[in-house]
Amino acid sequence: MRLETQFPTIGRRRAFALALVSALVLPAAVHAAGEPAPTVALSWNANPEPDVAGYKVHFGTESGVYSNVIDVRGTTSASLPQLLMGGTYYMAVSAYNSAGLEGPRSAEFSVTAAVPSSQALNTSFAFSGATQGQGQLQWKYPKSAAASASGFKVYASEDLKTWTETSQVDPTKPARSDSEWLYFNYPYQATKARMFFRVAASNAFGTAE
């Protein structure tokens, strides 16, 4: 899974237009605040200017105050030191040339090391169409928690004991919405006469079970 943040195009020797924050290890259980978070990697698009020699990642726990700097040289990715669950981290990237002259930092963005703040609710399965077993999984998710989820994981079971992840759903494409909720309809082919389903909101730090 990945957290994805879009930035505007940057100027000379500035760092990037798109940053992707993704966990290399996805935990199965929720982590308590203060516990180490999964390893997190940061990547960005390379600056197109030919005189860029490398990049520096600036980050810290206070907006605009970066107590840590990582020089990744010519690469466009970095593994961050282990974060703590529950903490919010602010980051920016700068580019420098072969003379060591460093350009201004990119726009700041932040990441909170926490699983999604709400569960998917009211999961149901509605049959549709002439094909046997064809239907739609339906659920809703609070708009207030949408920013904390980068996807939904669909699990299926025949016995309510063994659950298998079968699909991942884009959270940015609800079927409809109102002032409080996002409503999702996901086409699904049930392969057994009796099946159970659950949907979990997820991000780079885990799932909301």
C-alpha positions as CSV (number, residue, x, y, z in Angstrom):
1,M,0.0,0.0,0.0
2,R,1.0,3.6,-0.3
3,L,0.3,7.0,0.9
4,E,0.3,9.4,-2.1
5,T,0.6,13.2,-2.0
6,Q,0.5,15.4,-5.1
7,F,2.6,18.6,-5.2
8,P,2.7,21.4,-7.8
9,T,5.6,21.6,-10.2
10,I,8.7,23.0,-8.7
11,G,11.4,25.4,-9.9
12,R,15.1,25.1,-10.5
13,R,16.9,22.7,-8.2
14,R,13.7,22.1,-6.2
15,A,13.1,18.5,-5.5
16,F,9.9,16.9,-6.8
17,A,6.3,17.0,-8.0
18,L,5.1,13.7,-6.6
19,A,6.0,11.9,-3.4
20,L,5.0,8.4,-2.6
21,V,5.3,7.2,1.0
22,S,5.0,3.4,1.3
23,A,5.6,0.8,3.9
24,L,8.0,-2.0,3.1
25,V,6.4,-4.2,5.8
26,L,2.7,-4.1,6.4
27,P,1.6,-5.2,9.9
28,A,-1.4,-7.4,10.5
29,A,-2.2,-5.9,13.8
30,V,-2.8,-2.3,15.0
31,H,0.2,-0.7,16.7
32,A,-0.2,1.3,19.9
33,A,1.0,4.9,20.0
34,G,4.7,5.1,20.9
35,E,5.6,1.7,19.4
36,P,8.0,1.5,16.4
37,A,6.2,1.9,13.1
38,P,6.9,-0.3,10.1
39,T,9.8,0.7,7.9
40,V,8.8,3.5,5.7
41,A,10.3,4.5,2.3
42,L,10.0,7.8,0.6
43,S,10.4,8.3,-3.2
44,W,10.0,11.1,-5.6
45,N,10.3,12.1,-9.3
46,A,13.8,13.2,-10.4
47,N,14.3,16.8,-11.2
48,P,14.7,17.1,-15.0
49,E,17.5,19.6,-14.9
50,P,20.9,18.1,-15.9
51,D,23.0,19.8,-13.3
52,V,21.3,18.1,-10.3
53,A,23.8,15.9,-8.5
54,G,21.8,14.8,-5.6
55,Y,19.0,15.3,-3.1
56,K,18.5,15.8,0.6
57,V,15.6,14.7,2.7
58,H,14.7,17.0,5.6
59,F,12.3,15.9,8.3
60,G,11.3,16.4,11.9
61,T,8.3,16.4,14.3
62,E,7.5,20.1,14.0
63,S,6.3,21.9,10.9
64,G,9.1,23.9,9.3
65,V,11.7,22.6,11.8
66,Y,13.7,19.7,10.3
67,S,16.0,18.2,12.9
68,N,17.2,15.4,10.6
69,V,18.7,15.5,7.1
70,I,19.5,12.6,4.9
71,D,21.8,13.0,1.9
72,V,20.7,10.3,-0.6
73,R,23.1,11.6,-3.3
74,G,21.8,10.8,-6.8
75,T,19.0,8.4,-5.8
76,T,15.4,9.5,-5.7
77,S,14.4,7.4,-2.7
78,A,15.2,7.1,1.0
79,S,14.4,4.8,3.9
80,L,13.5,6.8,6.9
81,P,14.7,6.0,10.4
82,Q,12.1,4.1,12.3
83,L,9.1,6.3,13.1
84,L,7.0,6.0,16.2
85,M,3.3,5.1,15.8
86,G,1.1,8.1,16.6
87,G,3.7,10.7,15.7
88,T,3.3,13.2,12.9
89,Y,6.4,13.9,10.8
90,Y,7.0,16.8,8.5
91,M,9.2,16.4,5.4
92,A,10.7,18.3,2.5
93,V,13.3,17.5,-0.2
94,S,15.9,19.7,-1.7
95,A,18.2,19.2,-4.7
96,Y,21.9,20.3,-5.0
97,N,24.3,20.5,-7.9
98,S,27.9,19.2,-8.4
99,A,29.3,22.4,-6.8
100,G,27.3,21.7,-3.6
101,L,24.9,24.5,-4.1
102,E,21.5,23.6,-2.6
103,G,18.2,24.8,-4.0
104,P,15.1,25.7,-2.0
105,R,13.2,22.9,-0.4
106,S,10.1,21.5,-1.9
107,A,6.6,22.1,-0.5
108,E,6.3,20.6,2.9
109,F,4.2,17.5,3.5
110,S,3.3,15.5,6.6
111,V,2.7,11.9,7.4
112,T,1.1,10.6,10.6
113,A,2.2,7.2,11.6
114,A,-1.2,5.7,12.3
115,V,-3.5,3.1,10.8
116,P,-6.8,4.5,9.3
117,S,-8.9,6.3,11.9
118,S,-12.1,4.4,11.1
119,Q,-13.3,1.0,10.0
120,A,-15.4,0.3,6.9
121,L,-19.0,0.0,8.0
122,N,-22.2,-1.8,6.9
123,T,-20.5,-4.3,4.6
124,S,-23.0,-6.3,2.6
125,F,-23.3,-8.4,-0.6
126,A,-26.0,-7.8,-3.1
127,F,-26.5,-10.2,-6.1
128,S,-26.9,-8.7,-9.5
129,G,-27.0,-9.8,-13.1
130,A,-27.7,-13.1,-14.7
131,T,-24.3,-14.8,-13.9
132,Q,-24.5,-17.0,-10.9
133,G,-22.6,-15.6,-7.9
134,Q,-22.1,-12.2,-9.5
135,G,-22.9,-9.3,-7.3
136,Q,-21.6,-6.2,-5.5
137,L,-19.9,-5.7,-2.2
138,Q,-21.2,-2.6,-0.6
139,W,-19.9,-0.6,2.4
140,K,-19.6,3.0,3.6
141,Y,-16.7,5.0,5.1
142,P,-16.8,8.4,6.9
143,K,-15.6,11.3,4.9
144,S,-13.9,12.7,8.0
145,A,-11.5,9.6,8.0
146,A,-11.0,9.5,4.2
147,A,-7.6,11.2,4.3
148,S,-6.2,8.5,6.6
149,A,-7.0,5.6,4.2
150,S,-5.0,4.8,1.1
151,G,-7.1,1.8,0.1
152,F,-9.6,-0.9,1.2
153,K,-8.7,-4.6,1.5
154,V,-11.5,-7.1,0.7
155,Y,-11.3,-10.4,2.6
156,A,-13.4,-13.5,2.0
157,S,-14.0,-16.6,4.1
158,E,-16.1,-19.8,4.0
159,D,-16.0,-20.5,7.7
160,L,-15.5,-17.2,9.5
161,K,-12.1,-18.6,10.7
162,T,-9.8,-18.4,7.7
163,W,-9.8,-15.1,5.8
164,T,-8.1,-14.6,2.5
165,E,-7.4,-11.1,1.0
166,T,-9.0,-11.2,-2.5
167,S,-9.0,-7.6,-3.7
168,Q,-7.8,-4.0,-3.0
169,V,-10.1,-1.1,-3.8
170,D,-9.2,2.5,-4.6
171,P,-10.7,4.8,-1.9
172,T,-10.9,7.8,-4.2
173,K,-13.7,6.3,-6.4
174,P,-16.8,5.9,-4.3
175,A,-20.1,5.1,-6.1
176,R,-21.7,8.1,-4.4
177,S,-21.4,10.3,-1.3
178,D,-23.3,12.6,0.9
179,S,-22.2,15.2,3.5
180,E,-20.9,12.5,5.9
181,W,-20.3,9.3,4.1
182,L,-18.6,7.7,1.1
183,Y,-20.5,4.8,-0.4
184,F,-18.7,2.0,-2.3
185,N,-20.0,-0.6,-4.7
186,Y,-17.4,-3.2,-5.8
187,P,-18.2,-5.9,-8.4
188,Y,-17.4,-9.3,-7.0
189,Q,-17.8,-12.9,-8.2
190,A,-18.7,-15.2,-5.3
191,T,-17.1,-18.6,-6.1
192,K,-18.7,-20.7,-3.3
193,A,-22.3,-21.3,-2.3
194,R,-21.7,-19.8,1.1
195,M,-19.2,-17.0,1.6
196,F,-18.5,-14.3,4.1
197,F,-16.8,-10.9,3.5
198,R,-15.2,-8.1,5.4
199,V,-13.6,-4.9,4.2
200,A,-10.7,-3.2,6.1
201,A,-9.4,0.4,5.5
202,S,-5.7,0.4,5.1
203,N,-2.6,2.6,4.6
204,A,1.1,2.2,4.8
205,F,1.1,1.6,8.6
206,G,-1.5,-1.1,8.8
207,T,-5.2,-1.8,8.6
208,A,-8.2,-0.8,10.7
209,E,-9.7,-4.2,11.6
